[in-house]
């Protein structure tokens, strides 16, 4: 896999537009990849914004090598504060292994065919526990930090997602399923910046 890091300039009009509209951000990210991706490819990404900082960090995980130089929007003078960074990575997963993790997700429950956002912290931790069991790992809810980031919008506010970040330590229970999860992500709205499970990666040789 490959990890890319882009530093977006919050003073850039184009960057602010992408950050305020996940549909536009999706278009920008996917412009770095061929229109017809491998059937097994899943491009996952996450936006991290710090308080009172003039930039936001965009992390992108992919199986194919991205071509950031081909993205016209990124070539506009003030969109990025630095050149995109990219490196090949790999993970060695063993049952029983404990790893620090970060996950920004769009936790939902499905009722009557519709998805409904989860707000209460205890229900968010239950959601994370269920997802962990399905995806080859476990977590101790007492050791999880939950940050309710809030609403994110797409298509001119026609789409709304509720972003929640989980930080803590996981334990690998099924290394095969876990490795598949790192590639495929967790939860809904993966195309719009959710579901990337980040753990320590080794630089691929």
N, C-alpha and C positions, 0 to 999 in steps of 0.2 A: 504494500500500500504506500501511498504518498500523503504527506501532510504539508499543507501550504499555510502560510501566515501572511495576511495582508493588513497593513495599518492604514485605516481610513481616516482621512482628514475631516473633522467635524465642521470645518469652515468651508468645505466644498459643498456647493449646492447639489451637485449630482450625488455625492456620498450621503448627504442628509436625506435626499429623496429615497435612495435605496434603503436606508436604515428605517425610514418611516413607512415603507411599503414593502412587505416581504415578497410580494409578487414581483416587483421590480428587482429586488435583490436576487431572487431566484433566477431571473433572466440574465442578470449580470454574471452570476457564478457559472451558470450553465453555458455561457458564451465561450468559456475556456475549454469546452469539451466538444467532440464531434456531435452532430445532430443525432446520429444513430449510434448510441452507446451499446456496448456488449450487454446482453440480456442479464448478466449477473452483476453488472456495475450498479453501484448505489453511491451517489455523491452526497455526502453528509457535511453539514457545516454548522457553525455556531458563531454568534456575535457576542463579544464581551465588551461592555462599556463600563468604565470607571467613573466615579463621581469627580466632577471638576477637571476632567482631562480633555485635551483638545483632539483626542483621537478615539477610535474604536478599533478593536482587533477582530478580524474575521479569520476563523480557522476553518480550513476545508480539508476533508479527508476523501480520498478517491483511490480507485484501483488503477486507473489510467493516469498518465502524466498530463497535467493541465497545461494549457498554453495561455498564460496570462498576458503575454505580449499581443495576442490576437484580439483581446477584448477592448474594443474601441473606447468604451466609457472609462476604462482604467488609464488610458493613455492621455486623457485630458489633464492638463498641467497640475491641478491641485487636488485630484481625487485621492491619491495616495501620498503618504508622508515619506515612504521609503519603497525601495524595490521589493516586489513580492519574494518571500522566502519559501523554498520548497525542498523537502528531503524525503528519500525513501525510508520506510520504517517497517519494523516487524515486531511481533509480540510472541513471546514464549509463554504459553499458558499451561499450568499444571494444576491438577485437582488439589485443593487445600491451600493454594497460593492466595495471599492477601495483597490487594493493590489499592492504592488511593484512586479515587475516581471522581469525575465531574460529569453530570448529565443535565442538560437543559431540555426540558420536555414540555409537551402540551397534554397534561394528564386529563383524561376524560372518562366518563362512564356512558355507555350506550343504553338509552331507554327509548322504547317505541321507535326504534330505527334511527334515532338522532343522537348525536354526541353532545354531552353536557359537561361543562368544565367542572373540575373539582377544586374547592376552595379551602376547606378545613384541613389543618395540618395533619391531624390524625388520619384523615381519609387519604391525604396525599402519601403518607408513609405506608398505608395499606396498599395503595396503588403501586408504589415502588416495590414493596415486598412481593406482590403478585407478578410483576414484570420480571423481577430478579429470578423467581422460581421458574418462570417460563424460558428464561434466557441463559440458564446455566450458571447462576451465581446466587449468593445470598448476602443480605445486609443485616446489620444490627440497627434497628430504628433509633435506639438511644444514641447512636454515634453519628447520625445523619444531620447535617445542617440543611435546612430548607429555606430558600430565599424565593419569595413570591415577587417575581420581576414585574408582572402586570400584563396589560393588554398589548398585543402586537397586531398590526393591521396589514391588510393586503387589498389590492384592487380598489384603491381609493376608499378605504374603510368599509368595503362591502364584505370583507372577510375579517374575522376576529379570532385570535388565538390567545389563550392565557398562558403565559410563560412562567415556568417554575424551574429553579435550579436546585439540584441535589449535589451535595459534596460529602464525601465520607470515605469509608473503607469497605471494600467488597471482598468476599471469599469465593473463589472459583469452585463450583461443585461439579460441573461437567465441562471439561476444557474444550471439547469439540463444539458443543452448542455455544459456549462463550465466544470462541473465535469467530463463529458465524455471526454472532450478535455484534461484534466489533465492526464487521463489514456492513451489516444490514440495518443497524440502529434499533432504537426502542420507541414504541409509541406511535402516535399519529402525527401528521403534518411534517414528515421528514423532508419534503421538498421545500419547506419554508423555514428551515433553520432549526429544527427540533430533532431530537433523537440520537445525536452523536454522543456515544459513550467514550469518554477520554480516560485513558489509563497511561502509566509510564510506558513509552515505547523505546526500543533499542534502535539505533541507527542501523539500517540494513547495509550489509557489506557489498 
